Amino acid sequence: MSQWQHRFAHAPTDRVRLYDQVLAPAVFHPWACYLAGAIGPCTGAQALDVACGTGTLTRVLATSIGSEGSVTGTDISDGMLGAARGTAPALGAPQRYLQSPAAPLDQIDDGRFDLTCCQHGLQFFPDRPAAAREWHRVTKPGGTLAVAIWAPLEHNPLFDALHHAVAVTLSADYAEKFAHPWSLPAPQARAVIEEAGFTHVRHHRALLPTTFPGGAKDLLTVYQFSPIADVITGLDLHARRHLEQAVDHRLAPFQDETAITAPTSVEIIVATR
């Protein structure tokens, strides 16, 4: 389990709430809508959302699939699944949630799903080839796989600002630990998917404007889900202010009086079982 994955898997209730109230609406819901749109029409499909978190993509898929289909979300985190189950279901396909690692996908039969999705999870999995083989196992022949991973930091100025601030105020080692979610190259992800047996693998890089209405204060919550969260929390007032100033300086072109708006960039990979 990666250090980032460990933070998500064991997130306490207050941190899950922070994720659901700040990061999900600003970042993960817009990208869930984009990913669902990239898949194309899937009315009536049986769909799987791996590493579903608090169910953002699960609910978007349910709306696009309609009442004749169904959506199953899986995640390793009790806290995230608790929040997903505690959120009102989306209109459309019924939604259910199962606790499971990415590999093996517990309680899921072979060839069960027309559509298998994973948004911003693959980079965290300790055994990516095993996860891709599980996606292949549970997807019906002719079914679709859709995966989203972050593009490199240089294409994500919001997260690059956080990374830069760590590098200049803490250390290169801490910066390297923070950078993990943006460090899986798209060709490597494609190779893992192809080696698992998927065909017609296609890939494109997408860009969306992303707004944090609370400005840098909201953006800084990303640190709470990283391996350096305890280090950040333990900073004294002077060091904390130095870190925040480094973020503010980097993001000056993207800020107004309250909000920050900047592009985020994602690699979208779609393939056929």
C-alpha positions as CSV (number, residue, x, y, z in Angstrom):
1,M,0.0,0.0,0.0
2,S,1.4,3.4,-1.0
3,Q,1.8,6.1,1.6
4,W,-0.9,8.2,-0.1
5,Q,-3.2,5.1,-0.3
6,H,-2.7,4.5,3.4
7,R,-3.8,8.1,4.2
8,F,-7.0,7.6,2.3
9,A,-7.7,4.1,3.6
10,H,-7.4,5.2,7.2
11,A,-8.8,8.7,6.9
12,P,-10.8,9.6,10.1
13,T,-14.3,11.0,9.9
14,D,-13.2,14.7,10.0
15,R,-10.8,14.2,7.1
16,V,-13.4,12.3,5.1
17,R,-15.8,15.2,5.6
18,L,-13.1,17.6,4.5
19,Y,-12.6,15.6,1.3
20,D,-16.3,15.4,0.6
21,Q,-17.0,19.1,1.2
22,V,-13.9,20.6,-0.4
23,L,-12.0,18.3,-2.8
24,A,-14.9,16.3,-4.2
25,P,-17.0,19.3,-5.5
26,A,-14.0,21.3,-6.7
27,V,-11.9,18.5,-8.3
28,F,-13.5,15.0,-8.4
29,H,-17.1,15.8,-9.4
30,P,-16.1,17.8,-12.6
31,W,-13.6,15.1,-13.6
32,A,-16.2,12.4,-12.9
33,C,-18.6,14.2,-15.3
34,Y,-15.9,14.4,-17.9
35,L,-15.0,10.7,-17.6
36,A,-18.6,9.6,-17.9
37,G,-18.9,11.8,-21.0
38,A,-15.8,10.3,-22.5
39,I,-17.2,6.8,-22.2
40,G,-20.2,7.7,-24.4
41,P,-23.8,6.4,-24.1
42,C,-24.1,3.5,-21.6
43,T,-27.8,3.4,-20.9
44,G,-28.8,0.3,-18.9
45,A,-25.2,-0.8,-18.2
46,Q,-24.0,-2.7,-15.2
47,A,-21.1,-0.5,-14.1
48,L,-18.2,-0.8,-11.6
49,D,-16.4,2.1,-10.0
50,V,-13.1,0.9,-8.5
51,A,-11.6,3.1,-5.7
52,C,-14.8,5.0,-5.5
53,G,-14.0,7.1,-2.5
54,T,-17.1,8.9,-1.3
55,G,-19.0,7.8,-4.4
56,T,-18.6,10.9,-6.6
57,L,-18.1,9.0,-9.9
58,T,-20.5,6.2,-8.8
59,R,-23.4,8.7,-8.6
60,V,-22.5,10.4,-11.9
61,L,-22.5,7.0,-13.6
62,A,-25.8,6.2,-12.0
63,T,-27.4,9.3,-13.6
64,S,-25.9,8.6,-17.0
65,I,-26.8,4.9,-17.0
66,G,-30.5,5.3,-16.0
67,S,-32.8,3.1,-13.9
68,E,-32.4,0.0,-16.0
69,G,-28.7,-0.4,-15.0
70,S,-26.8,-0.6,-11.8
71,V,-23.5,0.8,-10.3
72,T,-21.3,-0.8,-7.8
73,G,-18.6,1.2,-6.0
74,T,-15.6,-0.5,-4.3
75,D,-13.1,1.1,-2.0
76,I,-10.6,0.0,0.7
77,S,-11.6,2.8,3.1
78,D,-14.3,2.3,5.7
79,G,-14.6,6.0,6.2
80,M,-15.0,6.8,2.5
81,L,-17.6,4.1,2.0
82,G,-19.4,5.3,5.1
83,A,-19.7,8.8,3.6
84,A,-20.8,7.3,0.2
85,R,-23.5,5.3,1.8
86,G,-24.6,8.3,3.9
87,T,-25.1,10.5,0.8
88,A,-28.5,10.5,-0.9
89,P,-28.3,8.2,-3.9
90,A,-28.4,9.9,-7.3
91,L,-31.4,9.5,-9.5
92,G,-31.0,6.8,-12.1
93,A,-29.4,3.4,-11.6
94,P,-29.4,1.9,-8.1
95,Q,-26.0,2.2,-6.3
96,R,-24.3,-0.2,-3.9
97,Y,-20.9,0.0,-2.2
98,L,-18.5,-2.9,-1.3
99,Q,-15.3,-2.7,0.7
100,S,-12.5,-4.3,-1.3
101,P,-9.0,-3.7,-2.4
102,A,-8.3,-3.2,-6.0
103,A,-6.8,-6.7,-6.2
104,P,-8.5,-9.0,-5.6
105,L,-11.9,-7.5,-6.2
106,D,-13.7,-9.3,-3.4
107,Q,-17.3,-10.5,-3.9
108,I,-17.3,-9.8,-7.6
109,D,-17.9,-12.5,-10.2
110,D,-16.2,-12.9,-13.5
111,G,-17.6,-11.0,-16.5
112,R,-20.1,-9.1,-14.3
113,F,-19.8,-5.6,-15.7
114,D,-20.4,-3.8,-19.1
115,L,-18.4,-0.9,-17.8
116,T,-15.5,-0.8,-15.4
117,C,-14.1,2.6,-14.3
118,C,-11.3,3.9,-12.0
119,Q,-10.8,7.6,-11.4
120,H,-7.5,8.7,-9.9
121,G,-6.8,5.3,-8.3
122,L,-4.4,3.4,-10.5
123,Q,-1.4,5.5,-9.4
124,F,-1.9,4.4,-5.8
125,F,-2.3,0.7,-6.2
126,P,0.6,-1.4,-4.9
127,D,0.2,-4.0,-7.7
128,R,-1.1,-2.2,-10.8
129,P,-0.8,-5.2,-13.1
130,A,-2.9,-7.3,-10.6
131,A,-5.5,-4.5,-10.5
132,A,-5.7,-4.3,-14.3
133,R,-6.1,-8.1,-14.5
134,E,-9.0,-7.9,-12.1
135,W,-10.6,-5.2,-14.2
136,H,-10.2,-7.6,-17.2
137,R,-11.7,-10.5,-15.2
138,V,-14.8,-8.7,-14.0
139,T,-15.6,-6.9,-17.3
140,K,-17.8,-8.6,-19.9
141,P,-16.3,-9.5,-23.3
142,G,-16.9,-6.4,-25.4
143,G,-17.2,-4.3,-22.3
144,T,-15.5,-1.0,-21.7
145,L,-12.7,0.1,-19.3
146,A,-12.3,3.8,-18.5
147,V,-9.4,5.0,-16.4
148,A,-8.4,8.5,-15.3
149,I,-4.9,9.4,-13.9
150,W,-3.3,12.8,-13.2
151,A,-1.1,14.3,-15.9
152,P,2.4,15.4,-14.6
153,L,2.7,18.2,-12.2
154,E,3.9,20.6,-14.9
155,H,0.4,20.4,-16.4
156,N,-1.3,20.9,-13.1
157,P,-0.4,24.3,-11.7
158,L,-2.6,24.0,-8.6
159,F,-0.9,20.9,-7.3
160,D,2.5,22.0,-8.7
161,A,2.2,25.1,-6.4
162,L,1.8,22.8,-3.4
163,H,4.7,20.6,-4.5
164,H,6.9,23.7,-5.1
165,A,6.1,25.1,-1.7
166,V,7.2,21.8,0.0
167,A,10.4,21.7,-2.0
168,V,11.4,25.3,-1.1
169,T,10.2,25.3,2.6
170,L,10.8,21.7,3.7
171,S,13.0,19.4,1.6
172,A,13.4,17.6,-1.7
173,D,12.6,14.3,0.0
174,Y,9.2,15.5,1.3
175,A,8.5,17.0,-2.1
176,E,9.2,13.7,-3.8
177,K,6.8,11.9,-1.4
178,F,4.1,14.5,-2.2
179,A,4.5,14.2,-6.0
180,H,3.5,10.5,-6.2
181,P,-0.1,11.0,-7.6
182,W,1.2,12.9,-10.6
183,S,4.1,10.5,-11.3
184,L,2.5,7.7,-13.3
185,P,3.3,8.2,-17.0
186,A,0.4,7.6,-19.4
187,P,2.4,5.2,-21.6
188,Q,3.2,3.0,-18.5
189,A,-0.5,3.0,-17.5
190,R,-1.5,2.1,-21.1
191,A,1.1,-0.8,-21.1
192,V,-0.4,-2.2,-17.8
193,I,-3.9,-2.2,-19.3
194,E,-2.8,-3.7,-22.6
195,E,-0.8,-6.4,-20.8
196,A,-3.9,-7.3,-18.8
197,G,-5.6,-8.3,-22.1
198,F,-7.6,-5.2,-23.1
199,T,-7.7,-4.1,-26.7
200,H,-8.4,-0.9,-28.7
201,V,-6.7,1.1,-26.0
202,R,-6.9,4.8,-26.7
203,H,-5.7,7.7,-24.7
204,H,-6.0,11.5,-24.6
205,R,-5.0,14.3,-22.3
206,A,-7.9,16.5,-21.1
207,L,-8.0,19.9,-19.4
208,L,-10.7,21.4,-17.2
209,P,-10.8,24.7,-15.2
210,T,-10.8,23.9,-11.5
211,T,-12.0,26.4,-8.9
212,F,-11.4,26.4,-5.2
213,P,-14.0,29.0,-3.9
214,G,-12.2,29.3,-0.6
215,G,-8.9,30.1,-2.4
216,A,-5.6,28.8,-1.1
217,K,-7.2,27.7,2.2
218,D,-9.3,25.1,0.4
219,L,-6.4,24.0,-1.9
220,L,-4.1,23.4,1.2
221,T,-6.5,20.7,2.3
222,V,-4.8,18.4,-0.3
223,Y,-1.8,18.2,2.1
224,Q,-4.0,16.4,4.6
225,F,-4.3,13.4,2.4
226,S,-0.6,13.2,1.6
227,P,2.2,11.2,3.3
228,I,3.6,14.5,4.7
229,A,0.3,15.5,6.4
230,D,1.7,15.1,9.9
231,V,4.8,17.2,9.0
232,I,2.6,20.0,7.6
233,T,0.4,19.9,10.7
234,G,3.4,20.1,13.0
235,L,4.9,23.2,11.5
236,D,5.3,26.2,13.7
237,L,3.5,29.5,12.9
238,H,6.5,30.9,11.0
239,A,7.2,27.8,8.9
240,R,3.5,27.5,8.1
241,R,3.3,31.0,6.9
242,H,6.4,30.5,4.8
243,L,4.7,27.5,3.2
244,E,1.5,29.4,2.5
245,Q,3.4,32.4,1.1
246,A,5.2,30.1,-1.3
247,V,1.8,28.7,-2.5
248,D,0.3,32.1,-2.8
249,H,3.2,33.5,-4.8
250,R,3.1,30.6,-7.3
251,L,-0.7,30.9,-7.8
252,A,-0.8,34.7,-8.0
253,P,-1.9,34.7,-11.7
254,F,-4.8,32.4,-10.9
255,Q,-6.3,34.2,-7.9
256,D,-8.9,36.8,-7.4
257,E,-10.1,38.2,-4.0
258,T,-11.4,34.9,-2.7
259,A,-11.2,32.1,-5.3
260,I,-8.4,30.3,-7.2
261,T,-9.2,29.0,-10.7
262,A,-6.6,27.2,-12.7
263,P,-6.6,24.3,-15.2
264,T,-6.1,20.7,-14.0
265,S,-5.0,18.1,-16.5
266,V,-5.8,14.4,-16.6
267,E,-4.9,11.4,-18.8
268,I,-8.0,9.5,-19.9
269,I,-7.5,5.9,-21.1
270,V,-10.4,3.9,-22.6
271,A,-10.1,0.3,-23.7
272,T,-12.2,-2.7,-24.7
273,R,-12.4,-6.1,-23.0
